Amino acid sequence: MAIDVTGGYSEESDYLLLERPTNLEMRESVSMWISDREGRFGFPRMAVEAVAADWENRGIEANVTFPSGRVLSGAGGFGAQHVKQMNGRSVSLGGGPLRFEVKEPLRHWIMNFDGTMYDRNVADQVRGLDGGEPRRVVIEVDARMAAPPWNPGERAERAGNRGAALAVGGVGGQRHEQLFTCVGSLSIEGEPTEHFEGTGLRIRRTGLRSLSEFVGHCWLSALFRSGKAFGILAFPPRIFGEEPSFSEAFIFDGSKKRYGKVREAPWLTHFDPHGGECNLSIELEDGEIVNIEGVTHDSLFLPADRPMHGDWSLDAPLPMPFHQGGALYRWDDEETYGMIERSLPRDRWKDA
């Protein structure tokens, strides 16, 4: 039986804004997190950000990470790309070297990157060191959605808990995320082109966004070969050992999405870029417990007080360290690579 990957979401929600919003604080964003099925590399947070206050000035985050600790980064501020339209709708969002395009809403997207990245190492990022050898990088990805969309907080909102739903929405505005399978290629200057099959997560966000009162987070998601999938978003508790201050989770069994909450999450109390434990436990609404084992696989590190999007003039320094990357997850007898993003104030780390 074919999967309804739309999950009841409107196709209109997947198209891009055609004109600059009148609210100057309004943001438009598309991002993808991609993992090679063989674990050779990942693309954590390939993202285009646009803000109405300076609509033609785009923020880019683009990364290639390897389990060896190698990181290529291409973040920065760039001019907007030409907007492609179809039937009166905008179907593309791009800036500088990075472009996303809707081929079929909620079903089929493509991504292309062609530009300079700087060859670095995650250990140098932890030490706050900049620099790196510039290399031309070309990435092409063709993504087919494989699970229904999810918006962290949607279950709370459907249950009438507007406070919890708005708390999550205040982080990301109106958004949804959707897991996919993909094929693509990676070309790094001076190295053979790598063709790959993979999985990933696509995020579509329009709205206001502020990290000024952010307290940290733990966000994980992955798609397995059988079609099973999961996603969680949790904010840290006041005291570790207690439940998160807010959390929502879902699992997908290949045909049905079920909701739950996070019982245990791998908070960023220390940082191991490869092989670090990132287990999680989800309690579903009927009381069933789902335990998923995980270890970090390919990582990048963003220190506090550094902007996420490089020299983009509209970016603000991060209020705390961020870990972005890929992880190897095991659920029952299946393994897959998926995404992980975590943040936590440095004074809450184990060695603080």
MARLO-734620 format. One record per residue (C-alpha): residue number from 0; x, z, y. Coordinates in Angstrom, 1 decimal. Layout:
MARLO-734620
NUM,X,Z,Y
...
end
This chain:
MARLO-734620
0,0.0,0.0,0.0
1,1.4,-1.0,3.4
2,2.3,1.9,5.8
3,0.5,2.1,9.1
4,3.7,2.7,11.2
5,1.7,2.8,14.4
6,0.3,6.3,13.4
7,-2.7,5.8,15.8
8,-0.5,5.3,18.8
9,-1.4,2.6,21.3
10,0.7,-0.5,21.3
11,0.6,-0.3,25.1
12,2.7,2.9,25.0
13,5.6,0.9,23.6
14,5.9,-1.6,26.4
15,8.2,-1.0,29.4
16,7.3,-0.4,33.0
17,6.8,-3.7,34.8
18,7.4,-2.3,38.3
19,9.2,0.5,39.9
20,7.1,3.7,39.9
21,5.8,5.1,43.2
22,6.9,8.6,42.2
23,10.7,8.5,43.0
24,11.5,11.1,40.4
25,9.9,9.1,37.6
26,12.2,8.0,34.8
27,12.1,5.2,32.3
28,14.2,5.3,29.2
29,14.8,3.8,25.8
30,17.4,5.1,23.3
31,18.5,4.6,19.7
32,20.4,6.7,17.2
33,21.8,4.7,14.4
34,23.6,5.5,11.1
35,25.3,3.1,8.7
36,23.9,3.6,5.2
37,27.5,3.8,3.8
38,28.5,6.4,6.3
39,31.3,4.4,7.9
40,30.2,4.9,11.5
41,27.2,5.8,13.7
42,25.9,5.0,17.1
43,24.6,8.4,18.5
44,22.5,7.9,21.6
45,22.7,4.3,22.8
46,20.5,4.8,25.9
47,19.4,3.1,29.1
48,18.0,5.3,31.9
49,16.3,4.2,35.0
50,15.0,6.3,37.9
51,12.5,5.1,40.5
52,14.6,6.4,43.4
53,17.3,3.8,42.7
54,15.5,1.4,40.3
55,18.2,-1.2,40.0
56,20.9,1.4,39.2
57,20.9,2.2,35.5
58,22.5,5.0,33.5
59,24.1,4.0,30.2
60,25.2,6.1,27.3
61,26.8,4.2,24.4
62,28.9,5.6,21.6
63,30.4,4.6,18.3
64,31.5,7.6,16.2
65,33.5,7.8,12.9
66,33.9,10.6,10.3
67,37.6,10.5,11.1
68,36.9,12.0,14.5
69,37.4,8.7,16.4
70,34.9,8.1,19.2
71,34.4,5.1,21.4
72,32.4,5.8,24.6
73,30.9,3.4,27.1
74,28.9,5.6,29.4
75,28.5,4.9,33.1
76,26.3,3.5,35.9
77,25.5,-0.2,35.9
78,23.2,-2.7,37.6
79,19.9,-3.5,36.0
80,19.5,-6.5,33.7
81,16.9,-9.2,34.2
82,13.5,-8.1,32.9
83,12.0,-10.3,30.2
84,8.2,-10.6,30.3
85,5.6,-11.7,27.8
86,1.9,-12.1,28.5
87,2.3,-10.1,31.7
88,4.1,-7.2,30.1
89,7.7,-6.1,30.4
90,9.4,-6.3,27.0
91,13.0,-5.4,27.9
92,15.0,-2.6,29.5
93,18.7,-3.1,30.2
94,21.6,-2.2,32.3
95,25.2,-3.5,32.4
96,26.3,-4.0,28.8
97,23.2,-2.6,27.0
98,19.8,-4.0,26.4
99,16.7,-3.1,24.4
100,13.8,-5.5,23.7
101,10.4,-5.1,22.2
102,9.7,-7.9,19.7
103,6.5,-6.3,18.3
104,5.3,-2.9,19.7
105,5.7,0.1,17.4
106,7.0,-2.3,14.7
107,10.1,-4.3,15.7
108,12.8,-3.8,18.4
109,16.3,-5.2,18.9
110,19.3,-3.8,20.7
111,22.5,-5.5,22.0
112,25.6,-4.1,23.6
113,28.5,-6.1,24.9
114,31.0,-4.3,27.1
115,34.0,-1.9,27.3
116,34.2,1.3,25.5
117,37.1,3.8,25.6
118,38.8,4.8,22.4
119,39.0,8.5,22.2
120,38.9,11.4,19.7
121,36.3,14.2,19.4
122,39.1,16.8,19.5
123,40.1,15.6,23.0
124,36.5,15.7,24.1
125,36.3,19.4,23.0
126,39.4,20.1,25.2
127,37.7,18.3,28.1
128,40.3,15.4,28.2
129,39.3,12.1,29.6
130,40.9,8.6,29.2
131,41.3,6.4,26.2
132,42.3,2.8,25.4
133,39.7,0.3,26.7
134,38.3,-2.1,24.1
135,35.6,-4.7,24.1
136,32.8,-3.7,21.7
137,29.9,-5.9,20.7
138,26.9,-4.4,18.8
139,23.8,-6.1,17.5
140,20.9,-4.3,15.9
141,17.6,-5.5,14.5
142,15.3,-2.5,13.8
143,12.0,-2.4,11.9
144,10.0,0.8,12.2
145,9.5,2.6,8.9
146,7.4,5.7,9.8
147,4.7,6.6,12.3
148,5.8,7.8,15.7
149,6.1,11.5,16.5
150,6.1,13.3,19.9
151,7.4,16.9,19.6
152,4.5,18.9,20.9
153,1.8,16.5,19.8
154,0.5,18.9,17.1
155,0.3,21.7,19.7
156,-1.6,19.5,22.1
157,-4.1,18.4,19.4
158,-4.6,22.0,18.5
159,-5.4,22.8,22.1
160,-2.1,24.6,22.9
161,-1.4,22.8,26.2
162,1.2,25.4,27.2
163,3.4,24.6,24.3
164,2.8,20.9,24.6
165,3.7,20.9,28.3
166,6.8,23.0,27.7
167,8.1,20.2,25.4
168,6.9,17.5,27.8
169,8.8,19.1,30.6
170,12.0,18.2,28.8
171,11.2,14.7,28.0
172,8.0,13.6,29.8
173,5.7,11.2,28.0
174,7.6,10.1,25.0
175,7.5,9.2,21.3
176,10.2,8.7,18.7
177,10.1,6.6,15.6
178,12.4,6.2,12.6
179,13.4,2.8,11.4
180,15.6,0.7,9.1
181,17.9,-1.8,10.5
182,20.6,-4.5,10.0
183,23.3,-5.2,12.4
184,27.0,-5.8,13.2
185,29.8,-4.0,15.0
186,32.8,-5.8,16.5
187,35.6,-3.8,18.0
188,38.3,-5.8,19.8
189,41.3,-6.3,17.5
190,39.4,-5.3,14.4
191,37.3,-7.1,11.8
192,33.6,-7.3,12.4
193,31.6,-4.9,10.3
194,28.1,-5.9,9.1
195,25.8,-3.0,8.1
196,22.4,-1.9,6.9
197,21.3,1.4,8.3
198,18.6,3.8,9.5
199,17.9,5.2,12.9
200,15.6,6.8,15.4
201,14.2,5.1,18.5
202,12.9,7.0,21.5
203,10.6,5.7,24.2
204,10.2,7.9,27.2
205,8.5,7.6,30.6
206,8.0,10.5,32.9
207,9.8,13.4,34.8
208,12.8,15.0,33.2
209,14.8,18.1,34.3
210,17.4,20.1,32.4
211,17.7,22.7,35.2
212,15.9,25.4,33.2
213,17.0,24.1,29.8
214,17.9,26.9,27.4
215,19.4,24.8,24.6
216,17.9,22.9,21.7
217,18.2,21.7,18.1
218,16.9,18.2,17.4
219,17.3,16.5,14.0
220,15.7,13.6,12.2
221,16.3,11.3,9.2
222,14.8,8.6,7.0
223,15.4,8.5,3.2
224,15.5,5.4,1.0
225,12.2,6.5,-0.7
226,10.4,6.4,2.6
227,10.4,10.2,3.1
228,11.4,11.4,6.5
229,11.5,14.5,8.7
230,12.0,15.5,12.3
231,12.4,18.8,14.1
232,12.8,20.0,17.7
233,13.4,23.7,18.3
234,14.4,25.8,21.3
235,16.6,28.8,20.5
236,15.2,32.4,20.1
237,16.1,35.2,22.3
238,18.0,36.8,19.4
239,19.4,34.8,16.5
240,17.6,35.8,13.3
241,14.2,35.6,15.0
242,12.0,32.5,15.0
243,12.7,29.8,17.6
244,11.0,30.3,21.0
245,9.2,27.1,20.3
246,9.5,24.6,17.5
247,7.6,21.8,15.9
248,8.5,19.7,12.8
249,7.0,17.0,10.7
250,7.6,15.5,7.3
251,6.5,12.1,6.1
252,6.0,11.5,2.4
253,5.9,7.7,2.7
254,2.2,7.6,3.5
255,1.1,10.8,5.3
256,2.6,12.8,8.2
257,2.4,16.6,7.9
258,3.2,19.1,10.6
259,5.0,22.4,10.5
260,7.3,24.8,12.3
261,11.1,25.5,12.0
262,12.0,28.6,10.1
263,15.8,28.1,10.3
264,17.8,25.7,12.4
265,21.5,25.0,12.7
266,22.1,26.3,16.3
267,25.2,25.2,18.1
268,26.9,28.6,17.9
269,30.2,26.8,16.9
270,31.2,23.2,16.5
271,32.6,21.5,13.4
272,32.5,17.7,14.0
273,32.8,16.8,10.3
274,31.6,18.9,7.3
275,30.0,21.6,9.4
276,26.8,23.1,7.9
277,23.6,22.1,9.5
278,20.9,23.2,7.0
279,17.3,23.6,8.1
280,14.1,25.0,6.8
281,10.5,23.9,7.7
282,7.3,25.8,7.0
283,4.4,23.4,6.8
284,0.9,24.3,7.9
285,-0.3,25.1,4.4
286,2.6,27.4,3.9
287,4.8,25.1,1.8
288,8.5,25.5,2.6
289,10.8,22.5,2.8
290,14.5,23.1,2.7
291,16.9,20.4,3.7
292,20.7,20.7,3.4
293,23.0,19.0,5.9
294,26.6,18.7,7.0
295,27.9,17.1,10.2
296,29.4,13.7,9.5
297,30.4,11.8,12.8
298,30.3,13.5,16.1
299,30.9,13.5,19.8
300,31.1,16.4,22.2
301,30.0,16.6,25.8
302,31.4,19.7,27.6
303,29.3,21.6,30.1
304,29.5,20.5,33.8
305,30.1,16.9,32.7
306,27.4,14.2,33.2
307,26.0,12.6,30.0
308,26.0,9.1,31.5
309,29.6,9.0,32.9
310,29.9,8.0,36.5
311,26.2,7.2,37.0
312,25.4,8.3,40.5
313,22.0,9.7,39.6
314,23.2,11.9,36.8
315,23.6,15.7,37.0
316,26.3,17.7,35.2
317,25.1,19.1,31.8
318,24.3,22.8,32.1
319,25.8,23.6,28.7
320,27.8,21.8,25.9
321,26.1,19.1,23.9
322,26.8,17.9,20.4
323,25.6,14.4,19.5
324,26.2,12.7,16.2
325,25.3,11.9,12.7
326,24.8,14.2,9.7
327,24.5,13.7,5.9
328,21.2,15.3,4.8
329,20.0,16.2,1.3
330,16.3,16.7,0.5
331,15.7,17.4,-3.2
332,17.6,14.7,-5.1
333,18.0,12.3,-2.2
334,20.7,11.9,0.4
335,20.8,10.0,3.7
336,22.5,9.8,7.1
337,20.5,10.8,10.2
338,20.8,12.0,13.7
339,21.6,15.5,15.2
340,21.7,16.7,18.8
341,22.3,20.3,19.7
342,23.0,22.3,22.8
343,23.6,26.0,23.6
344,25.1,27.9,26.5
345,28.8,28.7,25.7
346,28.2,32.5,26.0
347,26.0,32.3,23.0
348,28.6,30.9,20.7
349,30.1,33.0,17.9
350,33.5,33.2,19.6
351,32.1,33.9,23.1
end
